């Protein structure tokens, strides 16, 4: 049962980040810092962890085939997020107001939109992380503990992102709980699936997640930063996010 408990524990880091974000939610600089922090973590996560892992899982002896499958699946993830984007209510892009945030209602709606999209992508991401953590801890419990700490460190700023983008505390807490249990569900799936699932399926899911996170990072978060009036705080956030990610890699 310990590997399953670890998949639940790693999600608690998201709740910790969420509570931290709620506590300082009304601070404009903190929100700008949070957006930069999340961008740094997500970009580092994509290119330093998820892409190599997906390539390894999809490896079939012919490198170019693995790359093609990874790219096609990632593009599907981007298109999926774009489709979801069009269905999320109360969404206004900054261009509608000439890239200015004078209309607080519009700006808050856009932040809420980012939070919803991030929740969808991160739920899938955490599901896969839960699978990975369970497999690692089941094979070697000490390695599972280290991986739990490493994953948890980069879950904290993502929890702050959720807190900084969703409207109400109730909505934020409920969303965080969903993300917490998505990791546990991933571990539970691996616990009950006899023989596990194929590397190809796991690699495809990781590639899909890559595409979804690329959309969030470069369309949503980077768009917010480019139109921000406090870019220095955003840049500090990006650098901090990248630092936290590599700290988590070192810890694991």
N, C-alpha and C positions, 0 to 999 in steps of 0.2 A: 504493500500500500504506500510505501514511502515515495516511490516515483510519482504516483498520482497526487500525493500531497504537495510535491514540489511544483507540479503544474498548476495547482491552485495558489501556492505561495507566490509564484512568479507574477501572477496577475495582480496580487496585492500591491505590487510596486506601482501599477497604474493608478490604483485607488489613492496611494500616497501622493503621487504627482497631482492627481485631481484635487485632493484636499488642499494641497499647497497652492494650486492655481486658484481655487475658490477663495482662499484667504487673502490673496493679493489681486483678485480679479478686476477690481475697479481702477487699478493703477495702469495708465495708458502705456508707460514705458515698459511695464512688465509684459503687457500683451505684445508689444513690438518685439521684446526680447524673446518671448515664447515662440512667436512665429519663426524668428531666425533660428532658435534652438531646435525646433522641430525640423526645419529644413536641413540643418546640418546633420542631425541624427538620421533622417530618412535617406538623404543622399549617400552618406557613408554606409548605411545599412544596405542600400541597393547595390552599390558598386564594389564594396569590400567584403560583403558576406553573402547576399542573396544571389548575385550573378554567378560567382564561382561555385556556390552550392548547387544551383540549378544546372549549371554546365556539367558538374560532376555526376549528378543524378541522371541526367539525360545522356551521358556518355555511352555511345554504342559502338565504339571502336573506329568510327569515322567522324573526326572532329567537326567538319563542316555541317554534317547533319544535325549534330547537337546544337550548333550555333543557330541554324535555320529554325529548328523547332522552338528554341528559346525565344528568338526574335518574333516569330509568328504568334506564339502564345502571349508574349508581353504586349504585342500590338492589340491582341484581342482584349487584354486587360485594360489597355488605354481606351479602346473603343467602348468597352463596357462601362467604364467610369464616365465617359462622355455621354453615354445614353442615360445613365443614372443622373448625371448632371442636369439634363433637360427635364427630369421629372421631379427634382427636389424643389419644393415650393419656396416662395419668398426669396428668390435668388436674383440679385441685381449686380451686374459687373460694374467695376469702377468706371469704365469708359462711358457709361450712361450719364455720368456726372462729371465728365472731363477730368477723370482721375483725381478728383478732390473728395475729401471725406467731410465736407461741410454738413451733409445730410447724415446725421448719426444713425437714423433708422435704417438707411440703406447700408451703411457700413456694418452695423450689427447683424443685419440679415445676411450679408456676405460672409461674415465670420461664422455665423450659425451654419451656413451652407457648407463651409469648409469642414466644420466639426462633424456634420452628418456624413460627408464623403469619407473623411478620415476614419470614422467608426466602421463603415462598411469594409474598407480595405484592411484596416487593422484587425478586425474580427477574423478575417481569413488568414491574415498574417499570424495572429496569435494561435489560431487553430493549428497551423503547420508547426509553429514553435512548440506548442504543447506536445505534438507528435514527436518532434525531435528530442525534446527534453525527456520525455518518457523513455524513448529508446535508449538514450545515453545513460540515464539513471538506472534503468533496468540492467544494463550491461555492467556498469560500474557506478555505484552510488556516490562515491566521493567526486567523481567527474560530474555527476548530475548536480551536486550542490554548487560546484564552481560555475557550471553553465547557468544555473538558476540565478546566481548573483549577477553574472554578466548580462543575461537577458534583462533582468530586473532594472539594471542601471539605465539601459536605454529605453525602458518602459516609462520611467519617471517623467522625462520631458514630454513624452507622448500623452501622458495623463494630464500634464499642464496644458498641452494643446487643446485637449477636449474641454477642460475647464475654462480656457480662455476664449472658446469659440461658441459654445452652446449658451442659450439664453438664461435658463433657470437652474437653480441648484438641484432641484428634483430631477430635471432632465439630465443634468450632468452626472449625478450619482447613479441613476438608472443605466445610463450609457456605459459608465465605468464598470458597473457590475456585469453587464453583458460582455464587455471585453475581458474581464477577469475570468468569467466562466467559459469563454471561447477557448482559452488555453487549457482549461480543465477538460473540456469536451474533446479536444485533440488528444490528450493523454488517455482519456476514457476509450476513445475509438481504438487506439493502439492496444489497449488492455484487452479488449474483447475481440479484435480482429485476429483470428488465428493465422499465424504465419506472416502477419503484417501485410503491408501493401507494397506494390512494386515501386522500384526507384523511379521508373518512368512517370508514374502517376504523381508521386511526390514532387518530382522535378517540374512537371507540368503545372502543378498547383503553385509552386514557388515562382515560376515564370509569370503566371497570371497575376500573382501578387506584385511582382516587380512592375508590371505595366500599370497596375492600379496606383501604386505608390509614385511612379514617375509622373502620372497625371496630377496627383495631389501636390507633389514637390514643385514641378515646373510650370504648371498651369495656375494652380491656386495659391500656394505659399509664395513662390517667387513673384507672382503677379502682385500680391499684397506688398511685398518688399519693394518692388520697383516703383510703386505708387505711394510709398510711405514717406512721411515728412520727417521721420527720425531714423534714417538709414544707418547711422552709426550704431545705434542700439541693436538694430537688426543684424548688422555684421558681427558685433560682439556675440550675439545669440548664436549665429551660424558657427563661429569659431568654437564657442563653448560646446555646442551640440556635437561637433566633430571630435572634440577632445573627450567628451563623455563616452562617445562610442568606442574610441580606441582604448579608453580606460577599461571599458567593459570587456573588450577583447583581451586585454592584458590580464584582467581578473579571472577570465575563464580559461 
